[in-house]
Amino acid sequence: MSPLTARLADRFGQGRVLPPLTLFYAASTAGLIACVRLHAPGWALMGCSGLAGAATPQLGSMVRARWSALLGGSPLLQAAFSLESVADEVIFVTGPVLVTVLATEVHPASGLELAAATCVAGSLLLAAQRATEPPVIPAGAGRGVRRQLLPARGLVTLAPVGLFFGAMLAAIDLATVAFAQEHGHEPLAGFLLGGYALGSAASGLWYGSRTWRASLRRRFTLTLGAAAAGTATFWAMPGLTVLAVVMLCSGLAVSPMLISGFSLIARQAPPNRRTEAMSWLTSAISVGTAVGSAAVGQVIDTAGARGGYACAAACAVAALATCLFGLSRLSVPSPAPAPIAHADIR
């Protein structure tokens, strides 16, 4: 549902779409929690969970669309996307830890309640920021583009790449937990994954602070290749210490790859479909993560952690091969220098 809700935001404005969407999300999540506490049947749990997932606001895509509208044609856009990627890494590391502590030490539903409350608060606060909201372009403008299924031609390549990349991340997460468990130090799995995210966050800040002469297509391909090369070695690591160092180094390629990918989409997509374009990429990664978790979990149960890391390597190679095969769709026009549109952005 993410591309559909993002398209509505492009058409009617984020300020009009976010409040009712957030309300529906809150109601669905409350229904899910109530069903759990009342021991409702499985179909009720699945129904509420599916509705909550379908109504989850796509804040990442909407925020990036705002940056694109504010800083389009400016080198500051890369820095803004870098900050977004670093924020994502911090959230992905600290969020699950906080939710797990709440669910185990306070109440099983408290972690989900906190996540829902922060999502609702953040969504409403973002909707209230009308000064930075991308302008709504009339439907008549860009009519020829709207007839296309995908808002950016690069998504033909980047969406499958995101699918494999999401599966790779899921495999790394599950295999790392299993690897730490096999070596008798299961609590260290969080530190290993935290090191992976730390490397990604650090490289994101460094990447965004520099001006690059290489094209976005080349940067995306090289960083994806580096991420694939690092992931391909995880299965051969002899112990936790060596794995921690290798994961930290491999994580250095993740944020620059994502920043380049979102920058490609922002440059290719027309302004009236920019949020939708970015949501296609985030949705592909999410679907890959979900499918990869289910598949790799079974592999780990039968072949152990090294089997899971082998699946991660296979997904990384598949992502790189898909990128190379569809490289011609990742070209972008040279940006035209443009002043920053809003005087209140400094």
Disulfide bonds with the S-S distance in Angstrom:
none
